[in-house]
Structure formats: structure tokens, C-alpha cells
């Protein structure tokens, strides 16, 4: 689970909102300072430290003090029962957006799938490659290999929140997926649809800079999906976690 940069500009004049600013990226793909700050949040302490050690505590803290625990130990472990349900639904080449330490990418590779992780945190990419997976240190909104040809795109571990603009992320995912491809999204178990300012907090006084994030339940995701180019949605639950499979 790692925040990414804002969506590339659709026209010279601008684009739909995504992440911190309206103009987070230039039309040529260059990154402006505000977008760079969002990425640096995930490259520095305490998030990178937690990935390095493989354990928390680690939280997203909202401006009102509310905490969302981040399950670092699970991310750094082997796939669990709920993850296996995701892996079983993967078809064709797989792109894992915000792959973190790479448990899904590495497992797919070990099972003979073509799989690539994308993450802006160097330590996440390093852990993925050490585990036997392939990963790029890049934003989901940067140019990526195989655009429009991925059979399955993954947004697991809350990564629908990337940039605080789920609609922009759903549109970008649709451009990455092949015709007839799928997007597997982990959603909140609660019926929620929120955009918030948060920062990473280690519970011991260490924290990162604030950035935009989103939380969606299945109902909100399914409502947003058609406008982004996804035509069919199938929710499921496993081991206390909730998911939606979207089809192009």
C-alpha cells in the first residue's frame, strides 16, 4: 500500500483532480513539486523503516486524530487466505499497483505468471525483487510497460486510496488493462466513501508529511466504476476482508 503521483494532464490546460493538486504532473510527464512531496512521504521514515524491518506499528492518522492501522506484518508475510482468493482470480499478465513488499508479485512469479509490481518506495521495490518478483520504482501515473495489455490489474491493501481520487485511479487502471481485462480492488469492509488528509504515523512520535487519501466500500466503488470504463462488478469477501472484481 503506497501512495502514488497525480494523474497526467489530459490537456494543456489541466485535468480532473487527483491527489494533492490539479496540476501535479505536466503534459510532458514531468513532476511538479507538490506531487514530488507526495511521493517523498512514502520514500522516507517511518514507512520505509517499517518495510525495512517488516513490522509495525504503523498507521494512517487523519487530521482529527482517527487512526487506520497498516498491517505491515501481513504485507511482509506469505499470502494469506484472502490473498489466495485474489491470486486465483488473476488471468493473463498481472500489474500490481502499489505492490509494497511484493508478496503477491513474488507468488505469481513463482507460479509461472508474468507479473510486475509498481511502487514509489525504493525499499518496497527492493523487497519485491529479493523475494523473486519484478518491480519498478515508479508512479502508477507515469508511463508503464504494457499499457493497455495487462490481463489483470491489482489495487490491494487499500490502494484504491492512492492520490485521494478513486475516479482518476479507476480511469488510469482502465487504460492499463487489456480489453476484457479485470481490476481486482480491495475495499473497506464498512460502507464508506471519503477523501481525507492523512499522514503516516508510527505511534511513537514519528510521522510523515500530510497527503490525500481515499477510503471506499464496495457500494461506492461499484457506483464509480462504470464512468471509469468498467462494465461489470462482482464483490466478494474472505477472511474478514472485502474485494470487488471489475471487468472491462
C-alpha positions as CSV (number, residue, x, y, z in Angstrom):
1,X,0.0,0.0,0.0
2,X,1.8,3.1,-1.2
3,X,0.7,6.5,-2.4
4,X,1.5,7.4,-6.0
5,X,1.7,10.6,-8.0
6,X,-1.2,12.5,-9.5
7,X,-2.7,11.7,-12.9
8,X,-1.0,13.1,-16.0
9,X,-2.6,16.1,-17.6
10,X,-5.4,15.4,-20.1
11,X,-5.0,18.7,-21.9
12,X,-2.5,21.5,-21.9
13,X,-5.0,23.4,-19.7
14,X,-5.4,20.8,-17.0
15,X,-7.3,17.7,-16.0
16,X,-9.6,16.2,-13.5
17,X,-8.5,16.4,-9.8
18,X,-6.2,13.6,-8.5
19,X,-4.1,13.5,-5.4
20,X,-2.7,16.8,-3.9
21,X,-3.1,19.3,-6.8
22,X,-4.9,19.9,-10.1
23,X,-1.5,20.3,-11.8
24,X,0.5,17.6,-10.1
25,X,2.1,16.5,-13.4
26,X,2.9,18.3,-16.6
27,X,1.6,17.2,-20.0
28,X,5.2,16.0,-20.9
29,X,5.2,13.8,-17.8
30,X,7.4,16.0,-15.6
31,X,6.6,16.0,-11.9
32,X,5.9,19.3,-10.2
33,X,7.0,20.0,-6.5
34,X,3.6,19.2,-4.8
35,X,3.4,15.8,-6.5
36,X,7.0,15.1,-5.6
37,X,6.3,15.8,-2.0
38,X,3.5,13.2,-2.0
39,X,5.9,10.5,-3.3
40,X,8.7,11.5,-0.8
41,X,6.2,10.8,2.0
42,X,6.4,7.2,1.1
43,X,10.1,7.1,0.5
44,X,11.1,8.4,3.9
45,X,10.6,7.4,7.5
46,X,8.6,5.9,9.1
47,X,7.0,3.9,6.2
48,X,10.3,2.9,4.7
49,X,11.6,1.9,8.1
50,X,8.6,-0.3,8.7
51,X,9.1,-2.1,5.4
52,X,12.8,-2.5,6.2
53,X,12.1,-4.1,9.5
54,X,9.0,-6.0,8.3
55,X,6.9,-4.9,11.2
56,X,4.8,-2.0,12.7
57,X,3.2,-0.4,14.4
58,X,2.2,1.9,11.5
59,X,-0.9,4.0,11.0
60,X,-2.6,6.5,8.7
61,X,-3.6,9.3,11.0
62,X,-6.4,11.6,9.9
63,X,-6.4,15.3,10.9
64,X,-9.0,14.6,13.6
65,X,-6.7,12.0,15.2
66,X,-8.5,8.9,13.9
67,X,-6.1,6.1,13.1
68,X,-6.2,3.4,10.4
69,X,-3.8,0.6,11.3
70,X,-1.5,-0.5,8.4
71,X,-0.9,-4.3,8.5
72,X,2.9,-4.2,7.8
73,X,3.5,-7.7,9.1
74,X,0.8,-9.2,6.8
75,X,2.2,-7.3,3.8
76,X,5.7,-8.8,4.5
77,X,4.4,-12.3,5.1
78,X,3.3,-15.1,2.6
79,X,-0.1,-14.6,1.0
80,X,-3.0,-15.5,3.4
81,X,-6.4,-17.0,2.7
82,X,-7.9,-13.7,1.4
83,X,-4.8,-13.1,-0.8
84,X,-5.2,-16.6,-2.3
85,X,-8.7,-15.6,-3.5
86,X,-7.2,-12.7,-5.3
87,X,-4.4,-14.8,-6.8
88,X,-6.9,-17.4,-8.0
89,X,-8.8,-14.6,-10.0
90,X,-5.7,-13.4,-11.8
91,X,-5.7,-14.0,-15.5
92,X,-3.0,-13.2,-18.1
93,X,-0.2,-10.8,-17.2
94,X,-0.7,-9.1,-13.9
95,X,0.2,-5.5,-12.8
96,X,0.2,-4.8,-9.1
97,X,-0.2,-1.1,-8.3
98,X,1.3,-0.1,-5.0
99,X,2.8,-3.6,-4.7
100,X,4.5,-2.8,-1.3
101,X,7.0,-5.6,-0.3
102,X,5.7,-7.7,-3.1
103,X,4.1,-10.8,-1.6
104,X,1.6,-11.1,-4.5
105,X,4.0,-10.3,-7.3
106,X,6.6,-12.8,-6.0
107,X,4.0,-15.5,-5.5
108,X,2.6,-15.0,-9.0
109,X,6.1,-15.2,-10.5
110,X,6.8,-18.4,-8.6
111,X,3.6,-19.9,-10.0
112,X,4.6,-19.1,-13.6
113,X,2.6,-15.9,-14.2
114,X,4.1,-12.8,-15.8
115,X,3.7,-10.2,-13.1
116,X,5.1,-6.7,-12.4
117,X,4.8,-4.6,-9.3
118,X,4.8,-0.8,-9.3
119,X,5.7,1.2,-6.2
120,X,7.2,4.6,-5.4
121,X,9.1,3.4,-2.4
122,X,12.6,2.0,-3.1
123,X,12.6,-0.3,-0.1
124,X,9.3,-1.9,-1.3
125,X,10.8,-2.5,-4.8
126,X,14.0,-3.9,-3.2
127,X,12.0,-6.3,-1.0
128,X,9.9,-7.4,-4.0
129,X,13.0,-8.2,-6.1
130,X,14.6,-10.0,-3.2
131,X,11.5,-12.2,-2.9
132,X,11.8,-13.2,-6.5
133,X,9.3,-10.7,-8.1
134,X,9.8,-7.9,-10.6
135,X,9.0,-4.3,-9.7
136,X,9.6,-0.8,-10.9
137,X,10.1,2.3,-8.7
138,X,7.5,4.4,-10.4
139,X,4.1,6.1,-10.0
140,X,1.1,4.4,-11.5
141,X,0.5,7.6,-13.5
142,X,4.0,7.5,-15.0
143,X,4.4,5.7,-18.4
144,X,4.4,1.9,-17.7
145,X,5.3,-1.2,-19.7
146,X,2.5,-2.9,-21.5
147,X,-0.1,-0.2,-21.2
148,X,-3.5,-1.5,-22.4
149,X,-2.3,-5.1,-22.4
150,X,-2.5,-6.2,-18.7
151,X,-4.9,-9.0,-18.2
152,X,-5.3,-8.2,-14.5
153,X,-4.6,-5.0,-12.6
154,X,-4.5,-5.2,-8.8
155,X,-5.3,-2.5,-6.2
156,X,-5.0,-4.5,-3.0
157,X,-4.4,-3.4,0.7
158,X,-6.4,-0.2,0.4
159,X,-4.6,1.1,-2.7
160,X,-7.9,2.4,-4.2
161,X,-7.0,5.3,-1.9
162,X,-3.9,6.3,-3.9
163,X,-3.9,10.0,-4.6
164,X,-7.3,10.6,-2.9
165,X,-9.1,10.4,-6.2
166,X,-10.6,7.0,-6.9
167,X,-12.2,8.1,-10.1
168,X,-8.9,9.1,-11.6
169,X,-7.3,5.9,-10.4
170,X,-10.1,3.8,-11.9
171,X,-9.7,5.6,-15.2
172,X,-5.9,5.1,-15.2
173,X,-6.4,1.4,-14.4
174,X,-8.8,1.0,-17.3
175,X,-6.2,2.4,-19.6
176,X,-3.6,-0.1,-18.3
177,X,-5.9,-3.1,-18.6
178,X,-6.4,-5.1,-21.8
179,X,-9.8,-5.2,-23.5
180,X,-11.8,-7.7,-21.4
181,X,-9.2,-7.4,-18.6
182,X,-10.1,-7.1,-14.9
183,X,-9.3,-4.9,-12.0
184,X,-9.3,-6.5,-8.5
185,X,-9.8,-4.0,-5.8
186,X,-9.7,-4.4,-2.0
187,X,-12.2,-2.1,-0.5
188,X,-13.1,-1.1,3.1
189,X,-15.4,-3.5,4.9
190,X,-17.6,-0.5,6.0
191,X,-20.0,1.3,3.7
192,X,-17.7,4.4,3.4
193,X,-16.8,6.9,0.7
194,X,-14.4,9.5,2.0
195,X,-11.5,11.7,0.8
196,X,-9.2,12.8,3.7
197,X,-5.9,14.3,4.5
198,X,-3.7,11.8,6.4
199,X,-0.1,11.2,7.3
200,X,1.9,8.1,8.2
201,X,2.4,7.7,11.9
202,X,4.5,5.1,13.7
203,X,2.6,5.5,17.1
204,X,5.9,6.6,18.7
205,X,6.1,10.2,17.6
206,X,7.5,9.6,14.1
207,X,5.3,10.8,11.2
208,X,5.5,11.8,7.6
209,X,4.1,14.8,5.7
210,X,0.3,15.0,5.1
211,X,-1.2,13.8,1.8
212,X,-4.6,13.0,0.3
213,X,-6.1,9.5,0.7
214,X,-9.5,7.9,0.0
215,X,-11.5,5.0,1.5
216,X,-14.3,3.3,-0.4
217,X,-16.6,0.4,0.5
218,X,-18.0,-1.9,-2.2
219,X,-21.1,0.1,-2.8
220,X,-19.1,3.3,-3.5
221,X,-16.6,1.6,-5.8
222,X,-19.3,-0.2,-7.8
223,X,-21.1,3.2,-8.3
224,X,-17.9,4.9,-9.5
225,X,-16.7,2.1,-11.8
226,X,-19.0,2.5,-14.9
227,X,-18.0,6.1,-15.5
228,X,-14.3,5.0,-15.5
229,X,-14.9,2.3,-18.2
230,X,-15.6,-0.8,-16.0
231,X,-18.7,-2.6,-17.1
232,X,-19.2,-5.4,-14.6
233,X,-18.6,-5.7,-10.8
234,X,-18.5,-8.7,-8.6
235,X,-18.0,-8.2,-4.8
236,X,-16.7,-10.9,-2.5
237,X,-15.4,-11.3,1.0
238,X,-12.7,-13.6,2.5
239,X,-11.1,-13.8,6.0
240,X,-12.7,-10.5,7.1
241,X,-11.5,-8.5,4.1
242,X,-13.7,-7.2,1.2
243,X,-13.0,-7.1,-2.5
244,X,-14.6,-6.2,-5.9
245,X,-13.7,-7.6,-9.3
246,X,-14.3,-5.2,-12.1
247,X,-14.4,-6.1,-15.8
248,X,-13.7,-4.0,-18.8
